[in-house]
């Protein structure tokens, strides 16, 4: 790894886990090497756009709750191995810091992960290379690049599981997905077309399929809107646990559910990506902040 710019530093974070802190001209941010996990993005003059649970644990080999967990190479429970960790192994694994660079108002930090004896012995026994590039500036961009290094086709599910901070989820709404088809994971498995903006009155867990649309989170209690644009992604997941599920999760504060909302960029289920030997795929989430119109 080449030397880092002065605006990028590595130091022990919570639980002693190594973290990268970025102090750029337009925004600051923080990424833990455990999972290449973005835990903070603060545009100048603004509070944190990402949400982190105060109850999150910070231990090697364990996922963090909040920020942007990186789900790979499967999403949710593994279809053939119920004992495999939810959302894959990438968010539980220490990534390598590959380097960082300044580009005007943007600061780019790159992390790398590849297969190991431990991953090949698990539920997804394939050879791969993955790079996560985090760009902190007027926009937050997270790019996941995956290359199949195996000698056979592999199927990849992936998600940038973005937790956004909102003033009150009961007042927020999401636009941009009108007309998109989704599976309601809390109801029947049939596809449903989104009718109007998404509003939140109970636990919500929806997987929107076959959509490359940009979502807009309107947050009236903070008089702001958060844009979640994407590329290389055909799935969008929208999630809030509501009160009962939040209380049942040990790493989620009982009353924290009102202050967060997940709008996730991914390729899951029927949108999973098949890669031939040597083939690569790139997926990016772009998060921006604007006044509420």
C-alpha positions in Angstrom: 0.0 0.0 0.0 1.3 3.5 -0.9 1.4 6.2 1.7 -1.9 7.8 2.6 -2.9 11.4 2.2 -2.7 13.5 5.4 -6.5 13.7 5.4 -6.8 9.9 5.7 -5.7 8.2 8.9 -5.9 4.7 10.4 -6.4 4.3 14.2 -8.2 2.0 16.6 -11.9 2.5 16.7 -14.6 1.1 19.0 -13.7 -2.3 20.4 -10.2 -1.7 19.2 -11.1 -2.5 15.7 -9.0 -0.6 13.0 -10.8 2.2 11.2 -10.0 4.6 8.5 -11.0 8.2 9.2 -11.3 10.7 6.3 -11.3 14.5 6.7 -11.9 15.9 3.2 -12.7 19.4 2.0 -16.4 18.7 1.5 -17.2 15.9 4.0 -15.8 13.6 6.6 -16.3 9.9 7.0 -15.3 6.7 8.7 -14.8 3.1 7.5 -14.0 0.1 9.6 -11.8 -2.5 8.0 -14.1 -5.1 9.6 -16.4 -5.6 6.6 -15.1 -2.5 4.7 -18.0 -1.0 6.6 -18.8 2.7 6.2 -20.1 3.9 9.6 -20.2 7.7 9.0 -20.6 10.3 6.3 -21.0 13.9 7.3 -21.2 16.6 4.5 -19.8 19.9 5.7 -22.4 21.7 7.9 -24.6 18.6 8.2 -25.2 15.9 10.7 -24.4 12.3 9.9 -26.5 11.0 7.0 -25.9 7.4 8.0 -27.5 5.7 11.1 -25.5 3.6 13.6 -27.1 1.8 16.5 -25.8 2.7 19.9 -26.2 -1.0 20.8 -24.0 -2.2 17.9 -21.2 -4.5 19.0 -17.7 -4.0 17.7 -15.9 -7.3 17.7 -13.7 -9.1 15.2 -15.7 -11.4 13.0 -19.1 -9.9 13.9 -21.2 -7.5 11.7 -21.9 -3.9 12.8 -25.4 -2.6 13.0 -26.0 0.4 10.9 -23.9 2.4 8.4 -23.5 0.4 5.2 -22.9 -3.3 5.7 -21.6 -5.1 2.6 -23.7 -8.2 2.0 -21.8 -10.7 -0.2 -21.9 -13.4 -1.7 -25.4 -14.1 -0.6 -28.3 -12.0 0.8 -30.3 -13.0 3.8 -30.3 -16.6 4.8 -28.3 -19.0 2.6 -30.7 -20.9 0.5 -29.0 -24.3 1.0 -27.3 -23.9 4.4 -29.3 -22.5 7.2 -26.3 -22.5 9.5 -24.4 -20.1 7.2 -24.2 -16.5 8.5 -26.9 -14.2 7.3 -25.9 -11.9 4.4 -22.7 -13.7 3.7 -19.2 -13.6 5.1 -17.9 -10.3 3.6 -19.4 -8.0 6.3 -17.8 -10.2 9.0 -14.3 -10.3 7.5 -11.4 -7.9 7.8 -10.7 -6.3 4.4 -7.2 -5.1 3.4 -6.7 -1.3 3.0 -5.3 -1.0 -0.5 -4.8 2.8 -0.6 -6.4 6.2 -0.7 -6.2 9.3 -2.9 -7.5 12.9 -3.1 -9.4 14.1 -6.2 -10.7 17.6 -5.7 -13.5 17.5 -3.1 -13.6 13.7 -3.2 -11.5 11.3 -1.1 -11.3 7.8 -2.4 -10.4 4.8 -0.1 -10.0 1.3 -1.5 -10.3 -2.0 0.3 -9.7 -5.6 -1.0 -10.9 -9.1 -0.1 -10.3 -12.5 -1.7 -11.1 -16.0 -1.0 -9.3 -17.9 1.7 -9.2 -21.5 3.1 -12.0 -20.4 5.5 -14.3 -19.0 2.8 -13.7 -22.0 0.5 -14.6 -24.4 3.3 -17.9 -22.6 3.8 -21.3 -22.3 2.1 -19.8 -20.5 -1.0 -16.6 -22.4 -1.9 -15.4 -20.3 -4.8 -12.3 -18.2 -5.7 -12.9 -14.5 -6.1 -11.4 -11.1 -5.8 -13.5 -8.2 -4.5 -12.7 -4.5 -4.2 -14.7 -1.9 -2.3 -14.1 1.7 -3.2 -15.6 4.4 -0.8 -15.7 8.0 -2.1 -16.3 10.6 0.5 -17.2 14.1 -0.8 -20.3 16.1 -1.7 -21.8 12.6 -2.4 -21.0 9.3 -0.7 -20.4 6.6 -3.3 -19.7 3.0 -2.5 -18.6 0.7 -5.3 -18.3 -3.1 -5.1 -16.2 -4.8 -7.8 -16.2 -8.6 -7.9 -14.2 -10.9 -10.2 -14.8 -14.6 -10.5 -11.4 -16.3 -10.2 -12.9 -19.8 -10.2 -12.9 -22.2 -13.1 -16.7 -22.4 -13.3 -19.6 -20.0 -13.3 -20.6 -18.6 -9.9 -23.8 -16.9 -8.8 -23.4 -13.8 -6.6 -26.0 -12.0 -4.5 -24.9 -8.6 -3.1 -26.2 -5.6 -1.4 -25.0 -2.3 0.0 -27.3 -2.3 3.0 -27.5 1.4 3.6 -29.0 2.6 6.9 -30.1 6.2 6.6 -30.7 8.5 9.6 -34.2 10.1 9.6 -36.0 12.4 12.1 -39.0 10.1 12.4 -39.7 7.2 10.0 -43.4 7.6 10.6 -43.2 11.0 8.9 -40.8 9.9 6.1 -41.7 8.6 2.7 -39.8 7.1 -0.2 -40.5 8.2 -3.8 -39.1 7.0 -7.1 -40.2 3.3 -6.9 -43.8 3.9 -8.0 -44.9 1.1 -10.3 -41.9 -1.1 -9.4 -42.7 -4.7 -8.5 -41.8 -6.0 -5.1 -41.9 -9.0 -2.8 -43.3 -8.3 0.7 -41.2 -10.6 2.9 -43.8 -10.2 5.6 -46.7 -11.3 3.5 -47.5 -13.6 0.6 -44.7 -14.3 -1.9 -46.6 -12.9 -4.9 -45.2 -9.8 -6.7 -47.0 -6.6 -5.9 -46.8 -3.3 -7.8 -45.9 -0.2 -5.7 -48.8 2.2 -5.6 -47.6 5.7 -4.9 -44.9 6.7 -2.5 -43.8 4.3 0.3 -45.0 5.3 3.7 -44.2 3.6 7.0 -46.9 2.5 9.5 -45.6 -0.9 10.6 -42.6 -3.2 10.1 -41.6 -3.0 6.4 -39.4 -5.5 4.5 -39.7 -5.3 0.8 -37.5 -6.4 -2.1 -38.1 -4.4 -5.3 -36.9 -6.4 -8.3 -36.0 -5.5 -11.8 -35.6 -1.8 -11.0 -32.7 0.6 -11.6 -34.6 3.6 -10.3 -33.2 6.3 -8.1 -35.0 6.5 -4.7 -35.6 9.7 -2.8 -36.1 9.6 1.0 -38.2 12.6 2.0 -37.5 13.5 5.7 -39.9 16.4 6.6 -38.9 16.5 10.3 -35.4 17.4 9.2 -36.5 19.4 6.2 -34.1 17.4 3.9 -34.2 14.7 1.3 -31.7 11.9 0.8 -31.1 10.6 -2.7 -30.1 6.9 -3.2 -29.0 6.5 -6.9 -27.3 3.4 -8.2 -25.6 1.6 -11.1 -25.1 -2.1 -11.8 -28.0 -2.9 -9.5 -31.5 -4.3 -10.3 -32.8 -4.7 -6.8 -33.7 -2.2 -4.1 -34.6 -3.3 -0.6 -36.6 -1.1 1.8 -36.6 -2.0 5.5 -37.6 -0.8 9.0 -38.0 -3.3 11.8 -40.6 -1.3 13.8 -40.9 -1.7 17.6 -41.3 -5.4 18.2 -38.5 -6.6 16.0 -36.2 -3.8 17.2 -36.8 -4.9 20.8 -36.0 -8.5 19.9 -32.5 -7.7 18.3 -29.7 -7.5 20.8 -27.7 -5.1 18.8 -30.6 -2.7 18.1 -31.9 -0.2 20.8 -35.6 -0.8 21.6 -36.5 2.8 20.7 -34.1 3.4 17.8 -36.3 2.2 15.0 -38.0 5.6 14.7 -34.7 7.2 13.6 -33.6 5.0 10.7 -34.6 3.6 7.4 -32.8 1.2 5.0 -32.8 1.8 1.3 -30.4 -0.8 -0.1 -28.7 -1.2 -3.4 -28.4 -4.8 -4.5 -28.7 -7.7 -6.8 -30.7 -10.4 -5.0 -33.0 -13.3 -5.7 -33.9 -13.4 -9.4 -31.6 -10.4 -9.9 -28.5 -12.3 -8.7 -25.5 -12.0 -11.0 -23.9 -15.0 -12.8 -20.2 -14.6 -13.6 -18.3 -16.8 -16.0 -14.7 -17.6 -15.1 -12.6 -14.4 -15.2 -15.7 -12.2 -15.5 -16.3 -9.2 -13.3 -19.2 -7.1 -12.1 -19.5 -3.6 -10.6 -22.3 -2.2 -8.5 -22.4 1.3 -7.0 -24.6 3.2 -4.5 -24.6 7.0 -4.6 -26.0 8.8 -1.6 -26.7 12.5 -1.7 -28.3 15.1 0.5 -30.5 18.0 -0.5 -33.1 20.4 1.0 -36.6 19.1 1.0 -38.5 20.6 -1.9 
